[in-house]
Amino acid sequence: MKFTNLLLLFLFLGFTAVAQQVQYTYVTDRQFHQAEELYGYTLVPNEWEDASGSHGKLSPGEVTFSVTRGYLVIQGGEIAGSYGVNRIERENGRVLRVHTLDSKDPSKQGSLKIILDDNKNIDAYIFRRSRNHDEIIYYQAGLSSSQKLKDKTFFTDKNEVVFEDDSQIWGSTIRPHFVLTRSKCNRLYIKDDVSFEFIEDIEIKTKPVKEELIVQKTPKKKKQEEVVAVEEDFEDDDLDDLEDDETTGADVGFFRMANDDNEELPEDEEFEDEFDTPADAMPTPKAAKAKQKKEKVPKEKRSYRMILRYNEESGGLKEETYAIKKWQRLTSQHNGDKEARYAIEMDTNFGEVTVYLNGSNAVSMIELGGNRYLMRGY
């Protein structure tokens, strides 16, 4: 008996803990452009109203609608159960419909009709178990103005972060609002603290500067021919003979005599000194030796990484680092891919990471490990 009571207590505590984790889904959570986007999404309403006009409030998680590819799973209330999904379609711009079959009686066909507002957000949904049952309307909760401001400040909005050039991604941090797994679509909250940070590391390598001995050489001067001056001794008598000499224009020694017409020598025929000047005779000093530093341009080494951060209730903030080896930008060949017009594919040590951009080069979602992380407003 005691064991049974303890077991029931543990089950109750476990249910209470799960119920505390469930929160309402809000009108402005995300947009739905295609009916298939409902797959994996769970609706958590905050109000109900039936055909008779009765209505009431719902606590978070009291009633939930989960859409999968095989079933519509409803938890809570008299309508709880698994209903087979026959098909899902978009009836018009404001209505998405999930056609269901009762698992106990397939002849009983029903539906979940989802009403969208002008912004493609879910405003309400109407469930009809079968044609023999009345409709029940469920309403999405609306965010308070203060909570809207907090979400807008924290999360990355649609068209907020633009990468016209791939290099602009480095140094940016992206905080998604939804995560689409293979089977579910879950809203992320501020307390989850999920973020993607893209980092460029620059390492500058410098080598020690070497001092080199540099000698500046001067060209050797050609040796000039030495002219030996020969002095001749003249006697007084010889000078007299020269005065009487009738030879005109005769060269004697270093002098040239004037002719009878007393013509002056032109300036350009004046004798030139062929002797070395004292400066020429001085030996050429040797060039001085000097040490000169030879500078080298520092080398840059660039590396890239992405850090995924998220908060675990049990273990606190976690970090996963992805070393990026290379990346490339791709363009979709389908003109209809407005929200995934471009893609930046990154090859990392843990697989591929893809950042999708819309037609305006704004980040729309990030794909990692089969999960897609959506920005706020999608």
ROTORLO-547895 format. One record per atom (N, C-alpha, C, O, CB): residue in one letter; x, y, z. Coordinates in steps of 0.2 Angstrom, whole numbers, plus 5000, padded with zeros to 4 digits. Glycine has a CB too. Layout:
N
AXYZ;...
//
This chain:
378
M500449945000;M500050005000;M500450065000;M500350114996;M499550005006;K500950065004;K501450125005;K501850134998;K501850184995;K501950115010;F502050074995;F502350074988;F501950104983;F502150144979;F502550004986;T501250094983;T500850114978;T500750194979;T500750224974;T500150084979;N500650214985;N500650284987;N501250324984;N501150374982;N500450294994;L501850294986;L502450324984;L502450334976;L502650384973;L503050294986;L502250284973;L502250284965;L501750334963;L501950374958;L502050214963;L501150334965;L500750394963;L500950464965;L500850504961;L500050384967;L501350464970;L501650534972;L502150554967;L502150614964;L501950534979;F502550504965;F503150514960;F502850534953;F503050584950;F503650454959;L502250494951;L501950514945;L501650584945;L501650614940;L501450454943;F501350604951;F501050664951;F501550724951;F501450774947;F500650674957;L502150714954;L502650764954;L502950764947;L503050824945;L503150744959;G503050714944;G503250714937;G502850744932;G503050784928;G503450644934;F502150734933;F501650764928;F501650844930;F501650884925;F500950744930;T501750864936;T501750934938;T502350964935;T502251024933;T501750944946;A502950934935;A503550964933;A503450974925;A503651024922;A504150924934;V503150924922;V503050934914;V502550984913;V502751024908;V502850864911;A502050994917;A501551044916;A501851114917;A501651164913;A500951034920;Q502251114921;Q502551184923;Q503051204917;Q503151264916;Q502951184929;Q503251164913;Q503751174907;Q503351194901;Q503651234897;Q504151114906;V502751174901;V502251194895;V502051264895;V501851284901;V501651144894;Q502151304890;Q501851374890;Q501351374884;Q501351334879;Q502451424889;Y501051434884;Y500551444879;Y500951454872;Y501551474872;Y500151504880;T500551444867;T500851464860;T500451534859;T499851534860;T500751414854;Y500851574856;Y500651644855;Y500451664848;Y500751634843;Y501051694858;V500051714847;V499851734840;V500451744836;V500551724830;V499351784840;T500951784839;T501451814835;T502051764835;T502651784833;T501651874838;D501951704837;D502551654837;D502851644830;D503451654830;D502351584840;R502451624825;R502751614819;R502251624814;R501651624815;R503151554818;Q502451624807;Q501951634802;Q501951564798;Q502451524798;Q502251684797;F501351554795;F501251494791;F501051514784;F500451534783;F500751444795;H501551494779;H501351514772;H501151454769;H500751454764;H502051544769;Q501351394771;Q501051334768;Q500751284773;Q500951284779;Q501651294764;A500351244771;A499951194776;A500451144778;A500451124784;A499451164772;E500951124775;E501451074777;E501851104783;E502151064786;E501951054771;E501851164784;E502251194789;E501951174796;E502251194801;E502351274788;L501351154796;L501051134802;L501351064805;L501251054811;L500351124801;Y501651024801;Y501950964803;Y502450974809;Y502951014808;Y502250924797;G502350944814;G502850944820;G502651004825;G502951014830;G503450954817;Y502151044823;Y501951104827;Y501451084833;Y500951044831;Y501651154823;T501551104839;T501051094844;T500751164846;T501051214847;T501451064850;L500051164846;L499651214848;L499451214855;L499151164857;L499051224843;V499551264859;V499351264866;V498851324867;V499151384868;V499951264871;P498251314867;P497751374868;P497651394875;P497851364880;P497051354865;N497451454876;N497251484882;N496551494884;N496351514889;N497651554883;E496151484878;E495351494879;E495051444875;E495251424870;E495151564878;W494351434877;W493951394873;W493251414872;W493051454877;W493951314875;E492851404867;E492151424867;E491851374862;E492051354857;E492151494863;D491251354865;D490851304861;D490251334857;D490151394858;D490551244865;A489851294854;A489351324850;A488751354854;A488351394851;A489051264845;S488751334860;S488151354864;S488351424867;S487951464870;S488051314870;G488951444866;G489151514869;G489551504875;G489851554878;G488551554870;S489651444878;S490051434884;S490751444882;S490951424877;S489851364887;H491151474887;H491851484886;H492251484893;H491951484898;H491951554882;G492851474892;G493251474898;G493951474897;G494251474891;G493151404902;K494351484902;K495051494902;K495451424903;K495151374906;K495351544907;L495951414899;L496351354900;L497051374903;L497351424901;L496451324893;S497351324907;S497951334910;S498451314905;S498251274900;S498051294917;P499151334905;P499651304900;P499651234900;P499851204905;P500251344901;G499551204894;G499651134893;G499051094895;G499051034895;G500151104897;E498451124897;E497851084899;E497551054893;E497350994893;E497351134902;V497551084887;V497351054881;V497951074876;V498151134875;V496651084878;T498151024872;T498651034867;T498450994860;T498150944860;T499351014869;F498651024855;F498550994848;F499250984845;F499651034844;F498051034843;S499450924843;S500050914840;S499950884833;S499650834832;S500550864844;V500250914828;V500150894821;V500750854819;V501250884818;V499950954816;T500650794817;T501150744814;T500950724807;T500450744805;T501350684819;R501350694804;R501250674797;R500750614797;R500450604792;R501850644793;G500650574802;G500150524803;G499550534807;G499050514806;G500550464805;Y499650584812;Y499150584817;Y499050664819;Y499550704819;Y499250544823;L498450674821;L498350734825;L498250714833;L497750684834;L497750774823;V498750724837;V498650704844;V498450764848;V498750814849;V499350684846;I497850744852;I497550794856;I497550774863;I497450714865;I496750814854;Q497850814868;Q497850794875;Q497450844879;Q497450904878;Q498650794877;G497050814883;G496650854888;G495950854886;G495850864880;G496950914889;G495450854890;G494750864889;G494450804886;G494750754885;G494750924884;E493850814884;E493450754882;E493650734875;E493450684872;E492650774882;I493950774871;I494150764864;I494850734864;I495050724858;I494150824860;A495150714869;A495850684869;A495850624865;A495350584865;A496050674876;G496350614861;G496450554857;G496950564851;G497150624850;G495750524855;S497050514848;S497450514842;S497050504836;S496650454835;S498050464842;Y497050554831;Y496550554825;Y497050544819;Y497450584818;Y496150614825;G496850504815;G497250494809;G497150554804;G496650574803;G497050424805;V497750574801;V497750624796;V497650604789;V498050564787;V498350664797;N497050624786;N496950604780;N497250644775;N497650614770;N496150604778;R497250704775;R497650754771;R497650824775;R497250834779;R497350764764;I498050864772;I498150934775;I498150974769;I498550964764;I498750934780;E497851034769;E497851074764;E497651144766;E497451164771;E497251054759;R497851194761;R497651264762;R497051284758;R497051274752;R498251304759;E496551294761;E495851314758;E495851384755;E495651384749;E495351304763;N496151434758;N496251494755;N496751534759;N497151504763;N495551534756;G496851594758;G497351634761;G497351644769;G497851664772;G497451704758;R496751624771;R496651634779;R496451564782;R496451564788;R496051684780;V496451514779;V496251444782;V496651394780;V496751384774;V495451434780;L496951354785;L497251294784;L496851234787;L496551244793;L498051294787;R496751184784;R496351124786;R496751064787;R497051044782;R495651124782;V496651024792;V496850964793;V496250914794;V495850914798;V497350954800;H496250874789;H495650824788;H495850764792;H496350734791;H495550804781;T495450744797;T495550684801;T495050624801;T494550634798;T495550714809;L495250574803;L494850514804;L494850484811;L495350484814;L495050454799;D494250464814;D494250434820;D494550364820;D494350324816;D493550434823;S495050354824;S495450294824;S494950234826;S495150174824;S496050294829;K494450244830;K494050194832;K493450184827;K493250124826;K493650214839;D493350234824;D492850224818;D493050274812;D492850334812;D492050244821;P493350244807;P493650284802;P493050314798;P493250364794;P494050234797;S492450294799;S491950324795;S491750394798;S491450434794;S491250284795;K491950404804;K491850474807;K492450524805;K493050514807;K491850464815;Q492250564800;Q492850614798;Q492750674801;Q492150704802;Q492750614790;G493250704803;G493250774806;G493750814803;G494050804798;G493350764814;S493950874807;S494450914804;S494650964810;S494350974815;S494250954798;L495250994809;L495551044813;L495651104808;L496051104804;L496151024817;K495251154809;K495251214804;K495651274808;K495451294813;K494551234802;I496151294805;I496651344808;I496551404804;I496551414798;I497351324807;I496351464808;I496251524806;I496851574806;I497151574812;I495651564809;L497051604801;L497651644801;L497451714800;L496851734798;L498051634795;D497851764803;D497651834802;D498051864796;D498251824792;D497951874809;D498051924796;D498351954790;D499051944789;D499351954784;D498152034790;N499351934795;N500151924795;N500351844794;N500851834795;N500451954801;K499851804793;K499951734792;K500051704799;K500351644799;K500451714787;N499851734804;N499951704811;N499351674813;N498751684811;N500151764816;I499351614817;I498751584819;I498451624825;I498651634830;I498951514822;D497751634823;D497351674828;D496951624832;D496851634838;D496951724824;A496651574829;A496251534832;A496151464828;A496451464822;A495451554833;Y495851414831;Y495751344828;Y495151314830;Y494951324836;Y496451304828;I494851284825;I494151254827;I494251184825;I494351154820;I493651284822;F494051144831;F494051064830;F493351044830;F492951064834;F494451034836;R493250994825;R492650954825;R492750884824;R493050864819;R492150984818;R492550844829;R492750774830;R492450734824;R492850694821;R492550744836;S491850754822;S491550714816;S490950764814;S490850814817;S491250644818;R490650744809;R490050784807;R489450784812;R489050824811;R489850754800;N489450734816;N488950724821;N489150764827;N488650764832;N488850654823;H489650794828;H489850834834;H489850904832;H489950924826;H490550804836;D489850944837;D489851024837;D490551044837;D491051004839;D489451054842;E490651104834;E491351134834;E491551164840;E491051184844;E491351184828;I492151164842;I492451194848;I492951244845;I493451224842;I492651144853;I492951304847;I493451354845;I493951364851;I493851364857;I493151424844;Y494651364849;Y495151374854;Y495551434851;Y495651444845;Y495651314854;Y495751474856;Y496051544854;Y496851544857;Y496951514862;Y495751604858;Q497251574852;Q497951574854;Q497951634859;Q497651684859;Q498351594848;A498451634863;A498651684868;A498951744865;A499351734860;A499051664874;G498851804867;G499251864865;G499751884870;G499651884876;G498751924863;L500351904867;L500851924871;L500751994874;L500452034870;L501551924867;S500952004880;S500952074883;S501452124879;S501852094876;S501052074890;S501252184879;S501752234876;S502452224879;S502952234875;S501452304877;S502452214886;S503152214889;S503552144886;S504152154885;S503152214896;Q503152094886;Q503452034883;Q503652034876;Q504152014874;Q503051974884;K503252074872;K503452084865;K504052124864;K504452104860;K502852124861;L504152174869;L504752214868;L505352174870;L505952174867;L504752274873;K505252124875;K505852084878;K506052034872;K506652024871;K505652044884;D505552004869;D505651954863;D506051994857;D506451964854;D505051924861;K505752054856;K506052084850;K506752104852;K507252104847;K505652154849;T506952124858;T507652144860;T508052084860;T508652094858;T507652174866;F507852024862;F508251964863;F508351924856;F508951914854;F507951924868;F507851914853;F507851864847;F508051904841;F507951964840;F507151834846;T508351864836;T508451894829;T507851894825;T507551844824;T509051854826;D507651954823;D507051964819;D507151944812;D507651944809;D506752034820;K506551934808;K506551924801;K506751994798;K506552044800;K505851904799;N507251984793;N507552044790;N507952084794;N508152144792;N506952084786;E508152064800;E508552104804;E509352104802;E509652154802;E508452084811;V509552044801;V510352034800;V510352014793;V510151974790;V510551974804;V510752064789;V510852054782;V511652044781;V512052084783;V510652124778;F511751994776;F512451984774;F512451984766;F512351944763;F512651914776;E512552054764;E512652054757;E513352034755;E513352014749;E512652134755;D513852034759;D514452004758;D514551944763;D514451954769;D515052054758;D514851894761;D514951834765;D515351854771;D515351824777;D515251774762;S515851894770;S516351914776;S515951954781;S516251954787;S516851954773;Q515351974780;Q515052014785;Q514751964791;Q514551994796;Q514452054782;I514751904790;I514451854795;I514951844801;I514751834806;I514451784791;W515551864800;W516051854805;W515951914810;W515951974808;W516751854803;G515951894817;G515851944822;G515051954824;G514951994828;G516052004820;S514651914820;S513951924821;S513651864826;S513951814826;S513551924815;T513151884830;T512751834834;T512051824832;T511751884832;T512851844842;I511751764831;I511151754829;I510751714834;I510951664837;I511051724822;R510151744836;R509751704841;R509051684838;R508651734837;R509651754847;P508951624836;P508351604833;P507751594838;P507851604844;P508451534830;H507151594835;H506551594839;H506151534839;H505851514844;H506051654837;F506251494834;F505951424834;F506551374831;F507051394828;F505351424829;V506451314833;V506851254830;V506351204828;V505951174831;V507351224836;L506451184821;L506151134818;L506551064818;L507051064815;L505951154811;T506351014822;T506650954822;T506350904816;T505950934813;T506650914829;R506550844816;R506250804811;R505550784813;R505150764808;R506650734811;S505350794819;S504650774821;S504250834824;S503650824825;S504650714825;K504550884827;K504250934831;K504451004828;K504951014825;K504450924838;C504051054830;C504251124829;C504151154836;C503551164839;C503751154824;N504651174839;N504651204846;N504851274846;N505351294843;N505151164851;R504551314850;R504751384851;R505251384856;R505251344861;R504051424854;L505751434855;L506251444860;L506151504864;L505851554862;L506951454856;Y506351504870;Y506151554875;Y506851594877;Y507351564876;Y505751534881;I506751644880;I507351684882;I507751644887;I508351644887;I507151754886;K507451604891;K507851564896;K508251504893;K508651484896;K507351534901;D508051484887;D508351434883;D509051464881;D509551424880;D507951414877;D509151524880;D509751564878;D510151524872;D510751514873;D510151564884;V509751514867;V510051484861;V510351534856;V510051584855;V509551434857;S510951524854;S511351574850;S511851544846;S512151494848;S511651634854;F511951574840;F512551554835;F512951614835;F512751664833;F512251534828;E513651604836;E514151654836;E514651634831;E514951584831;E514451674843;F514751684826;F515251664821;F515851714822;F515851774822;F514951684813;I516451674822;I517051714825;I517651704820;I517751654817;I517251684832;E517951754818;E518551754814;E519151774819;E519151824822;E518551804808;D519651724819;D520251734823;D520851754819;D520951724814;D520451674827;I521151804820;I521751834817;I522351824821;I522451854826;I521651904814;E522851784819;E523451774823;E524051804818;E524151784813;E523651704824;I524451854821;I524951894818;I525651864820;I525751864826;I524951964819;K525951834815;K526651804817;K527151844815;K527251874809;K526651734813;T527651864819;T528251904818;T528851864819;T528951834824;T528151974822;K529351874815;K529951844815;K530451894818;K530451954817;K530251814809;P530951864822;P531551914824;P531851954819;P532051914814;P532051874829;V532052014820;V532352054815;V533152044815;V533452044820;V532252134816;K533352024809;K534052014808;K534452074807;K534252114803;K534251954803;E535052084810;E535452144808;E536052114803;E536352074804;E535852174814;E536052154797;E536452134792;E537052184791;E536852244792;E536152114786;L537652164790;L538152214789;L538152234782;L538252194777;L538852184791;I538052294781;I538052324774;I538652374772;I538752424776;I537352364772;V539052354767;V539552404766;V539452434759;V539252404754;V540252354765;Q539452504759;Q539352534753;Q540052544750;Q540452584752;Q539052604755;K540152514744;K540752524740;K540752584735;K540252594732;K540852454736;T541352614735;T541352674730;T541752644724;T542252614725;T541652734733;P541552674718;P541952654712;P542752674712;P542852734715;P541652674706;K543152634710;K543852654710;K543952704705;K543752704700;K544252584709;K544452754707;K544652804702;K545152784698;K545652754701;K544752874706;K545152794692;K545652784687;K546252824689;K546252884690;K545452794680;K546852784689;K547452824690;K547652864684;K547652844678;K548052774691;Q547752924686;Q547952974681;Q548752964680;Q549152954684;Q547753044683;E548852984673;E549552974671;E549953034674;E549753094674;E549652974664;E550453014677;E550853064680;E551353104675;E551653064671;E551353034686;V551353164676;V551753204671;V552353224675;V552253264680;V551353264668;V552853204673;V553553224676;V553753294673;V553853304667;V554053174675;A553753344677;A554053404675;A554753404675;A555153394680;A553753464680;V555053424669;V555753434669;V555953504669;V555753544665;V555953394662;E556353524673;E556553584674;E557253594670;E557653554671;E556653604682;E557253644667;E557953664663;E558253724666;E557853774668;E557753674656;D558853724667;D559253784670;D559453824664;D559753804659;D559853754674;F559253884665;F559553934660;F560053974663;F559954004668;F558953974656;E560553994658;E561054044661;E560854114658;E560454114654;E561754024658;D561154164661;D560954234659;D561154244652;D560754274648;D561354284663;D561654214649;D561854214642;D561354184638;D561154214632;D562554184641;D561054134640;D560554104636;D559954144635;D559654144629;D560354034639;L559754174640;L559254224640;L559354274635;L558854294631;L559054254647;D559954304635;D560154354630;D560054324623;D559754364619;D560854384631;D560254264622;D560254244615;D559454234613;D559354244607;D560554174615;L559054214618;L558354214616;L558054274614;L557654284610;L557954184622;E558354334617;E558054394615;E558254414608;E557854454605;E558254454620;D558854394606;D559054404600;D558854364594;D558954374588;D559854414600;D558554304597;D558354254592;D557754284588;D557254314590;D558054194595;E557854274581;E557354304576;E556754254575;E556354274571;E557754324570;T556854194578;T556354144577;T555654174580;T555654194585;T556554074579;T555154174576;T554454194578;T554054134579;T554054084575;T554154244573;G553654134585;G553154084586;G553554024588;G553253964588;G552754064580;A554254024590;A554553964592;A554353944599;A554353984603;A555353974591;D554353874600;D554153854606;D554853844610;D555253804607;D553753784606;V554853864616;V555453854620;V555253834627;V554853874630;V555953924620;G555353774629;G555153754635;G554453754636;G554153724632;G555453804641;F554153794641;F553453794642;F553153854639;F552553864640;F553353784650;F553453894636;F553153954634;F553153954626;F553553914623;F553654014636;R552653994623;R552654004616;R552754074615;R552354124618;R551953974613;M553154094610;M553354164609;M552854194605;M552554164600;M554054174606;A552754264606;A552254294601;A552554314595;A553154314594;A552054364605;N552154314589;N552454334583;N552554404582;N552354444586;N551954304577;D552754424576;D552854494574;D552254534575;D552354594576;D553154504567;D551654514573;D551054554573;D550754564580;D550254594581;D550554524569;N551154534585;N550954544593;N550254514594;N549954544598;N551054614595;E550054464591;E549454434592;E549454404598;E549854364601;E549254384586;E548854404602;E548754374608;E548454304608;E548054294603;E548354414613;L548654264612;L548454194612;L547654194614;L547454224618;L548854154616;P547354154610;P546654144612;P546554114618;P546954074620;P546254114606;E545954124622;E545954104628;E545854024628;E546153994633;E545254124632;D545553994623;D545553924623;D546153894622;D546153834622;D545053904618;E546653924620;E547353894619;E547853904624;E548353884624;E547653924612;E547553934630;E547953934636;E548153864638;E547753824638;E547653984641;F548753864641;F548953794643;F548553774649;F548353814653;F549753804645;E548453714649;E548153684655;E548653644659;E549153614657;E547553634652;D548453644666;D548853614670;D548753544670;D548253514671;D548753644678;E549253504668;E549253434668;E549453394674;E549553334674;E549553404662;F549553434679;F549853404685;F549253384690;F548753414689;F550353444689;D549353334694;D548853314699;D548753364704;D549353394706;D548953244702;T548153384706;T548053434711;T548253394718;T548253334718;T547353464711;P548353434723;P548453404730;P547853364732;P547953304735;P548553454735;A547253384730;A546653344732;A546653274728;A546453224731;A545953374730;D546953274722;D546953214718;D547453164721;D547453104720;D547053224711;A547953194723;A548553154726;A548353124732;A548653074734;A549153204727;M547853144736;M547653114742;M547353054741;M546953044736;M547153164746;P547453004745;P547152934745;P546452934746;P546252974750;P547552884749;T546052894743;T545352894744;T545152854750;T545452794751;T544952854738;P544752884755;P544652854761;P544152794760;P543752794755;P544352894766;K544252744764;K543852684763;K543152694766;K543052734770;K544152624767;A542652664762;A541952674764;A541752644771;A542052594773;A541452644759;A541352684775;A541252664782;A540752604781;A540352594777;A540952714786;K540852554786;K540352494787;K539852514792;K539952544797;K540752434789;A539152494790;A538652514795;A538152454795;A538052414790;A538252574792;K537852444801;K537352394802;K536652424801;K536452474803;K537452364809;Q536252384797;Q535652404795;Q535152344796;Q535252294794;Q535552434787;K534552364799;K534052314801;K533652304795;K533352344791;K533652334807;K533552234793;K533152214788;K532452194790;K532352144793;K533452164784;E531952234789;E531252224792;E530852174787;E530952174781;E530852284793;K530452134791;K530052084787;K529352094788;K529152114794;K530252014789;V528952094783;V528152104784;V527852044788;V527951994787;V527852114777;P527552064794;P527252004798;P526651974794;P526351994790;P526952034804;K526651904795;K526151864792;K525551854796;K525551844802;K526451794790;E524951854793;E524351844796;E524051774795;E524051744789;E523851894794;K523851744800;K523551674800;K522751684802;K522651704808;K523851624804;R522351664798;R521551674799;R521251604800;R521351564796;R521251714794;S520851604805;S520451544807;S519751564808;S519651614811;S520751494812;Y519251514807;Y518551534808;Y518251474812;Y518351414812;Y518251544801;R517751494816;R517351454820;R516651474822;R516551534821;R517751434827;M516251434824;M515551444826;M515451414833;M515651354834;M515051424820;I515151454837;I514951434844;I514251424845;I513851474844;I515351474849;L513951364846;L513251364848;L513151354855;L513451314859;L512951294844;R512751404858;R512651404865;R511951394866;R511451414863;R512851474868;Y511751354872;Y511151344874;Y511151324881;Y511651304884;Y510751284870;N510551344885;N510451334892;N510151264893;N509551254891;N510151394895;E510451224897;E510051164900;E509851174907;E510251204911;E510551104899;E509251154908;E508951174915;E509451134920;E509451154926;E508251144915;S509651074919;S510051034924;S510751054924;S511051054929;S509950964922;G511051064918;G511751074917;G512051154916;G512651164916;G512051034912;G511551194916;G511751264914;G511951274907;G511751244903;G512351284919;L512251334906;L512451354899;L512951304896;L513551294899;L512751424899;K512851284890;K513251234887;K513551274880;K513251314877;K512951174885;E514151254878;E514451284872;E514751224868;E515051174870;E515051324874;E514551224861;E514851184856;E515251224851;E514951264848;E514351134853;T515851204850;T516251244845;T516351204839;T516551144839;T516951264848;Y516251234833;Y516351204827;Y516851244823;Y516851304821;Y515651204823;A517451204821;A517951234817;A517751234810;A517651184807;A518651194819;I517751294807;I517551304800;I518151294795;I518651334796;I517151364799;K518151244791;K518751234787;K518651274780;K519151304778;K518751154785;K518051274777;K517951314771;K517151334771;K516751304774;K518151284765;W517051384767;W516351394766;W516251424759;W516651444755;W516051454771;Q515551424756;Q515451444750;Q514751474750;Q514251444754;Q515551394744;R514551514745;R513851544744;R513551514738;R513851514733;R513951624744;L512951494739;L512551464734;L511951494732;L511651534737;L512451384735;T511651494726;T511051524724;T510551474722;T510751424718;T511151574719;S509951474725;S509451424723;S509251434716;S509151494714;S508851434728;Q509151374713;Q508851374706;Q508151384705;Q507851394700;Q509151314703;H507751384711;H507051384711;H506851464713;H507051484718;H506751334716;N506551494709;N506351564710;N505851564716;N505751624719;N506051594704;G505451514717;G504951514723;G505251514730;G504951524734;G504551454722;D505951494730;D506251494737;D506451564739;D506951584739;D506951454736;K505851604741;K506051664743;K506351674750;K506751724751;K505351704744;E506251624754;E506551624761;E507251594761;E507551594766;E506051604766;A507351554756;A508051524755;A508351534749;A508551484745;A507951444757;R508351594747;R508651614740;R509351604740;R509651584734;R508451684739;Y509751614745;Y510451604745;Y510551564751;Y510251554756;Y510851674746;A511151524751;A511351484756;A512151494757;A512551484752;A511151414755;I512351504763;I513051494765;I513251434768;I513051424774;I513251564769;E513551384764;E513751324767;E514451324770;E514951344767;E513651264761;M514451294776;M515051294780;M515251224781;M514851184784;M515051334786;D515851204780;D516151134781;D516551134788;D517051174788;D516551114775;T516251104793;T516551104799;T516851034801;T516750984798;T516051134804;N517151034807;N517350974810;N516850924812;N516950864814;N517850984815;F516250954813;F515650904815;F515150904810;F514550894811;F515350934821;G515250914804;G514750914798;G514650984795;G515051034796;G514150884801;E514150984791;E513951044788;E513451094791;E512951064795;E513651024781;V513551154791;V513151204794;V512951254788;V513351274784;V513451244800;T512251264787;T512051304782;T511651364785;T511151354789;T511651264777;V511851424782;V511451484784;V511051504778;V511351524773;V511951544787;Y510451504779;Y509951524773;Y509751604773;Y509651624779;Y509351484773;L509851634767;L509651704767;L509051704762;L508951674757;L510251744764;N508651754763;N508051774759;N508251814753;N508851824752;N507451804763;G507751834749;G507951874743;G508251944745;G508651974740;G507351884739;S508251964751;S508552024753;S509252014756;S509452064760;S508052064757;N509451954756;N510151934759;N510051934767;N510551944770;N510651984757;A509451934770;A509351934777;A509351854779;A509051814776;A508751974779;V509551844785;V509551774788;V508851754789;V508451794793;V510051774794;S508651694787;S507951674788;S508051614793;S507551604797;S507651654781;M508551564792;M508551514796;M509351484796;M509651494791;M508051454794;I509451434800;I510151404801;I509951334801;I509551314806;I510551434807;E510251294797;E510251214797;E510851184800;E511351194798;E510051194790;L510751144805;L511251114809;L511051044811;L510551034815;L511551154815;G511350984809;G511250924812;G510450904810;G510150864814;G511350914819;G510250924805;G509550904803;G508950944806;G508450934804;G509450834805;N509150994810;N508751044813;N508751104810;N509351124808;N508851044821;R508151144810;R508151204807;R507951264812;R507451254815;R507751214801;Y508351314813;Y508251364818;Y507951424814;Y508351454810;Y508851384822;L507351444816;L507051504812;L507151564816;L507151564822;L506251484811;M507151624812;M507151684815;M506451704818;M505951674815;M507451744810;R506351754822;R505751774824;R505351814819;R505551854815;R505751824830;G504751794818;G504251814812;G504151764807;G503751784802;G504651874810;Y504551714807;Y504451654802;Y503951604805;Y503751554801;Y505051624800;
//
